[in-house]
Amino acid sequence: MFEVSQIQYDFLIIKKYNDIFWVEYSKYTFPIIFIIFLIKIFKPVDNTKVKNQSEIKRQWHDTWVIPFIAYAPIYYFIDGVCLIVTNLAFEQQCKMDMLYHHIVSATFLPFIFLTKHIPAWQIGPGVMHAMLIVFPDYTWLNYPYLAIMIAFNVKLFSQPYTRYIQYKLLKIGMGILYGCLVLLWLHSCSNSTEDLPSKVTNVYATQNYQALFSSIDEMGKVIFSKS
């Protein structure tokens, strides 16, 4: 039996709503960022000879892609807080591994938005990550995801990115993130958000966890079906 206090119970509800929004957000944004990803691949902008970062020009797709990837660090922050407050991170090894991943991602991802131009290799991990959310049961997708992350890190050491402070900080974040991905892989962790305890005992009001969140799932489906 997984017992929680009232505040922990409330944060479980917050977590579930955040998970629902995150999954739906990933489903709806995945096709859009994938198209932008292809545009950036076939119409790359060469900034290798740029000496000053102010000389880099923002393309229309650099602006358009931000709303479709900006919720990621917000989700990680909220989910990380929920994992700690509810003690899930201390009850399940995969949740602890996820917490490590969330802390690193929420800290370093915002640096991507500080660049004027966002090249294809920079949003590649975001495209792959959305695919992992859309297809959580295909754990083999973690392998191409890891390959894309490695390619991302290689590009961080190329010109002109080695001269810019945000990319120097991203190098540090990527190094730490590799460790998180290895832990998730070693513990065979699922990418699904549906692996929470099957039943929760609340010290104030005992309720069936699955029944409660089943109704929340239905509410979420209704909300997004009308959007």
N, C-alpha and C positions, 0 to 999 in steps of 0.2 A: 504494500500500500504506500502510495506517495502522498504524504501529508504536508499541507501548506497552511500558512496563516492567511488572514484576510487580504493583506497587502500583496502577498505572493500570488494569491488567487486572482486578484485584480490585474497583476502584471502578466499572468498567463493569458488573460483575455486580451490585453494589449498586444501581447506577442502573437496571438492567433490572428487578430485583425491585421497586424503588420505583415504576417506571413501571407494572408489572403491577398492583400494589396500587392505585395512583392511578386507573387506568382502571376497575378493578372497583369501587372505592369510589365513583367518580363515577356509574357505571351504576346502582348499587344505591341511592345516596342521592338521585339526581336526582328520582325520582317523589315522594319524601318532602318534600324541600325545596320542590318545585313546589306541592304541596298546601298546605304551610304558607304559602308565598308568596301563594296565592290567599286563604287564610283572613285573612291580614294586609291584603290589598287590600279585601276585602268587609266586614271587621270592624276598621277602623282605630282606633287609640287616639289621641285628641287630646291632645298634650302642649304645644301652642303657648302655653298660658297658664301653664305651670309655670315658676316663678321659680328654684326650687332643685332641683338634680338628684336630691337625696335623696327628693323627692316623687314621682318617677316610679316607677310600680309595674311589676314584672315579671309578664308573662302566662305561662301554661303553655307556649305555643308559643315563647316567648323562650328557655326552658330546653331544650325539646326540640330546637330547631333547631341548637344549638351542636355536639352530637356529629357532626352531618351536614355541618358546614362546617369543623370544627376542624382536620382533617388538612391543609387547604390550605397554611398557612404552614409546617408540618412538611415537607410534600412539596417545597415550593419551596426550603427550606433544604438538604435532602438532595440534591436534584437540582442545585442551584447549586454545592455543594461538588464533586459528581461531574463537572460540566461543566468546572470549573477544574482539578481534579486530573488528569483524563484528557486535558486539552488540547482537548477537543471545541469549547469556546467559542472557541478561537483558530484552529481549523481550518475552521469553518463559520460564515458570517455569521449565519444564522438562529439558531444555537446561542448566539452572542454576544448577539443581540437577546433571546433567551429568558433568558439570564443576567441582563441588565438588569432584565427583567420580574420574575424570581424574587427578586432582591435587594430591589427596591422592595416587592413583595407580602409577602415574609417579614418585612420590617421594619414595615410599617404595618398589615397585616391584623389582628394581635392587638388593636389598639385597638378594633375592632368588638366584641370580647368583653367589653370593660370597661363597656359600657352595659347598664343594667338592661332597657330595652326596645329590641328590634331591629325597627324598622318595615319595611314591605315594600320601600321603596326601598333599604334597606340590604342586604338579601339578594338583591335583583334581580340584581346582577352575579354573585353566586355561582350562582344558578339558570342564568343564561345561560352562565357559564363551564363548568358541568357539561354543558350541552348541546353546547358546542364539543368537549368531550372525548368525549362519546358519539357525536357525528357529526363526526369530524375532517376529513372530505373536503369538507364543505360550507363552503368558505372564505367564502361570502357571509354566513354567520352573524356574521362579524366586524363587519358594519355595524350590525345591531341591538344587538350587544354594545357597540359604541362609543356608540350612542345611549343605552343604559341607563347607561353609565358617565358620560355627560354629565349625564343626569338626576340621577344620584347626586351629582355635584359641585354641581349647582344647589341640591339640598336641603341640602347642607352649609352654604350661605349663608343658610338660612332659620332662623327662630326655632323652638324655643329652642336649636338646635344650635350657633349661632354663639358661645354663651356657654361651651361646655364644651371643656376642654382636649384631650380625645381627638379631637374633631371638628376642632379647629384643626390638629392634627397630621395628620389624615387629608386635610385640604385640601392640605397640602404633598405628601403621598404621591400623591394623585390627579394633581396637576400634573405630577409626574415620570412617573407611569404612562402618561399620555397620550403622552409622547414615546416610550415603549417600544412602545405599541400602533401608533403611526405607523410606527416602524421595521419592525415585524413585517408591517404592511400593505404598505409600500413594497418589501420584499424577498420578497413573496408567500410568506411562511412558512406551512407546514402546522401544524395543531394536533395532528398525530399524534405519538406517541412512538416510531414505527417507522422513523424516517429516520436511523438510525445507520449508520456505515460497514459495507459488506457483508462485509468480511473484516478480521481483526485478526491481526498477527504479534506474538506474545509472545516476548520475548528468552529466556525460560526454557522455555516450552512452546508451540510453534506449533500453533494450533487454528483450525478453521473457525468464524468468529464466528456465522454464521447457524445452523450445526448445533448449536453450544453453546446459543445462546439459544432455538432452536426447542424444545429439550428443557426449558428453563426455562419457556417458554410453556406447554408441556403440563403441567408440574408445577403451574403457577399455575392452569390450568383445572381440574385435578383437585382442588386445594385448595379453590377457590371453589365447585365443583360439589357438594362434600360439606358446605359451610357452610349 
